[in-house]
Amino acid sequence: GAIAEGTLRFAEASLEAGADGFFYAVQDATRDVLNEAEFLALGKAHDLRILNAVGGRTGFTLLHVCRTHIMAEQVADYPVHAMNWECGAGNPTLAEARGIWRQTLVGGLDRQGALLRGTPDEVTAEVRRVIREAGPRRLIISAGCTLPAARPDANLLAARRAVEIPE
């Protein structure tokens, strides 16, 4: 409760200071840490308190569901515009996520793959694969989690160009 209260005060202060959106990360919606009953009691109630308080005051709210073996169905009703998560590793694929979440999907790119170690052509191919798998609507191409700072800028540019220039 104390963490939720502090997070809510921070979110409200950020919005009062002029923030246009809100990024909210959930790290306990994973079967590796809690079972569903524990998550509902210890996580979801606090998450919803924060998101409901912020929701009507922001133009864009992004939920990041961190870790592996996430409880995708348990966060499907969160009042957010977009969902970000790491595909694979026991998490929903892009196609599976379409059947779980109504929100815009944010992700699809392997943050340890072509973006980090590949060539611009490999990044372009990965972006186009993501678009084919997820469909072009309600999709923001991104990695599923943070990118290492030491990644080739040419690969980020290739990802941007791949969505700007049709096949």
Secondary structure, DSSP 8 states (H G I E B T S, - for coil): -HHHHHHHHHHHHHHHTT--EEEEEESS-BTTT--HHHHIIIIIHHHHHHHHHHHTT-SEEEEEE-SSSB-GGGGTTSS-SEEEE--BTTB--HHHHHHH--SEEEEEE-TTTHHHHS-HHHHHHHHHHHHHHH-SSSEEEEESS---SSS-HHHHHHHHHHHHS--
